[in-house]
Amino acid sequence: MSINLGLSRVNKLLQVIGNPHQRLKIIHVAGTNGKGSVCSYLASLLRHDSIPSRSPKIGKFTTPHMVHITDSICVNDKPIPINTYKSIRTLLEEKNMEYEIKCSEFELLTCAAIKFFEDSSCNICVFEVGLGGRLDATNIIPGSNKLACGITKIGLDHESILGSTLAEIGREKAGIITDGVNLVVVDSSNDHTVLNEIEKRCENTGSQLYKTELHSGGLTFKTDSWDIIKLDTLPLNGHYQAFNFSVALKILDKLQVQKKIYIEKEFITPKYLNDVKWPGRLQDLDFCYTMDETNSPKTVPILLDGAHNGSAAIELEKYLREKYDDNQCINFVIAVTDGKKLEPLLSPLIRPQDSVLVTQFENVDGMPWIKPYDPKVLATFIQENYTKNVKVDSSLTSVVANLGEMHSGNTTPIVICGSLYLCGQLLNINKTNNL
């Protein structure tokens, strides 16, 4: 199965179950990097919205999942119960077959999220685009139901599907700005060609566009609703999180001005922001690789980052250079999705003194078209271009068993990166080993 973008199939399936997408109010977030972080900031802060007469119910749909597929569909940060998910999926799959709609796995997952959010009477739902924007299944939500659209940093990724230039990719991402959308916020650090495409799209749809701005203080944000917001740190690692947070904050600021939400300033503080979690992105983790004879966990510190394209790799490199001395060797554990361009992903990261263990992630449930890069081919590319210190281990089980030995007796940091699927499967192993 290949990726086949379009809205006709998801539209038909939602029609046969009563059009639940037409009764949701959402915030729609697109971009190449950072959109999941923006969704996490939004969903966390919106839980403190005091306008609803009862405690708000905030839905969040993000993909890919890190540990279990139900992690993609949350209400107030709690994943959909597995039995509820199975029930909704069974309904959708039966209708999909009965009407010969031929929805993809992602389209079924999107429809499951929409139905669950409507069944749960969510006040606001935050939706992360899966791929692109214009033809992504999440774009089935009518523009009049979108409280806001947010667009994060856009880089080169999925060029074979979205276009070979930033302008072309930006045009596809801007496709979430549909007729009826009133409010759009974009990360102003985007390339000018991207900003031009978003501006043109907003002009065509009559949408009000706001660009983020960061003040000289770094984490100082000027708002209309809360005056100056000044923070010492953000809960997620990486200097780029300031840009992601700025997108989320401006969306909330403008919604508050429009009296569509009401959040007290006290909730935009570290005390409450520390609730924000976004695993697999510059995540410091004491990884449990085994148990000792007393059934106590044996752990190794790792940095886990799903850097899977050139832009994300550059941000990971910046973080590593800030955290470690330039001469510090790094132990990389890397797997890459087949079809990715290797040079933009690897050249910012790997230096001659570094060591690389090349592996592969296992089959991804429900997405048979997602395959790992052949580890031997990937290892050869790394050896020929970056470092001679390369080993291959195609078994994740074996890799995990050797993490302790890799760390034992030295202070060389371990960085696991290259694929969100790799990160998700390792987080699943860590969770299982900690039980």
C-alpha positions, 0 to 999 in steps of 0.5 A, a space after each residue: 500500500 502506498 500513500 494516497 492523499 485525498 478527502 473523498 474517502 474520509 468524507 464518505 466514511 464520515 457521512 455514513 456514520 452521521 458526519 461527526 466532523 461537522 460538530 467539532 470545534 478544532 485548532 488545526 496545526 500543520 508544519 514540517 517540524 514542531 507541530 506535535 509540540 505546538 499541539 501539546 502546548 495548546 492541549 495542556 493550556 486549554 485544559 485551564 480554559 474557564 469559559 465552559 460551565 464545566 471542566 473543559 474537555 480537550 481532544 488531541 490527535 497527533 501521529 505517529 503514536 509513540 508507544 500504543 496507537 491509542 496514544 494518538 487520540 487523547 482527551 485531557 491527555 488521557 488516551 482513548 480506552 482500548 475497548 472504546 477504540 476497538 469498538 469504534 474501529 470495528 464500526 468504521 472498518 465494517 462501514 468501510 467494507 460495506 460501502 467499499 470506501 477503501 480508506 487507508 489506515 491513517 484515514 480510519 485513525 482520523 475518523 476514529 479520533 473524530 468520532 471519539 471526540 464527538 462522543 466525548 462532547 469535547 469543547 475544543 480539539 487540537 488536530 495535528 496534520 498527518 502529511 502535508 495539509 491540503 489533502 490530509 485526512 484531518 483537513 476534512 473538518 470544515 473551515 468554519 469549524 476551525 477556531 484557528 490554524 497554526 503553521 510551524 517551521 516548514 522544511 524539506 521533507 516528503 518532497 516526492 509527495 509535497 514538492 521539491 521546494 519550500 514554496 511548494 511544500 508551504 503551499 501544501 501545508 497552507 491548504 489547511 487554511 480553508 474558507 471559513 477560517 478566521 485566525 491563522 498563526 505562522 512561525 515567522 522564522 520560516 523562509 520568506 517563500 513559505 511566508 509568501 505562500 501562507 500570505 497568499 492563501 490567507 488573502 484568498 480565504 479572507 483569513 486574518 494572519 498573525 506572525 509570531 515574534 520573539 523579543 530580545 529576552 528569548 522567552 519573553 512574549 508580548 501578548 494582548 491578553 496577558 501583557 508580558 509573559 516571561 519564562 526562564 525555561 520551557 518544559 521541552 528541550 531545544 532552543 527551537 521550542 521557543 518558536 513552537 511555544 510562540 505559535 501556541 501562545 499567539 493562537 491562544 492570545 488571539 482566541 482570548 481576545 475574540 472571547 472564545 476562551 478565557 485562561 488566567 495568566 497564572 496558568 501560563 507559568 512553569 508550574 503548569 507548563 511542566 505538565 506538557 510532555 512530548 516524548 521522543 523529541 530531545 527526551 532525556 531518558 534513563 532507559 531500562 534495558 534489563 533487570 538484575 537478579 533482584 528484579 531491579 531495573 538496570 538503566 542507561 542514560 540516553 538522549 532520544 530524538 526522532 530527528 527524521 529530516 534535515 531541519 530536525 537534524 540541524 536542531 539536534 546538532 545545535 542541542 548536542 553542541 550546546 550540551 557537550 564540548 566540541 571534542 566530545 565523542 557521541 555514540 549514535 544509535 540510528 535507524 532511518 525510514 526507507 526513502 529518506 534523503 540521507 545526506 541532509 539527515 546525517 551530515 549535521 550530526 556525525 563527525 569522524 570521532 563519533 561511533 554509530 550503531 546502525 539498526 532498524 525499527 520493526 514493522 509498523 502496525 497498520 502501515 506496511 508501506 513504512 519500512 526501515 532503510 537497509 542497515 547494511 546500506 545505511 552503514 556503508 553510506 555512513 562509513 564512506 562519508 562520515 566516520 569509520 566507527 560503524 557497526 550494524 545490528 539489525 535486531 532491536 532486542 540485541 541493541 537494547 541488550 548492548 546499551 549497558 555495555 555501550 555506556 559502561 566504563 565511559 562517559 560517552 553519551 548515547 544518542 538514539 535518533 533518525 526515526 520516530 518509529 525507532 523512538 516509539 518502539 524503544 519507548 515501548 520496550 522501556 515501558 515493558 522492561 519497567 513493569 
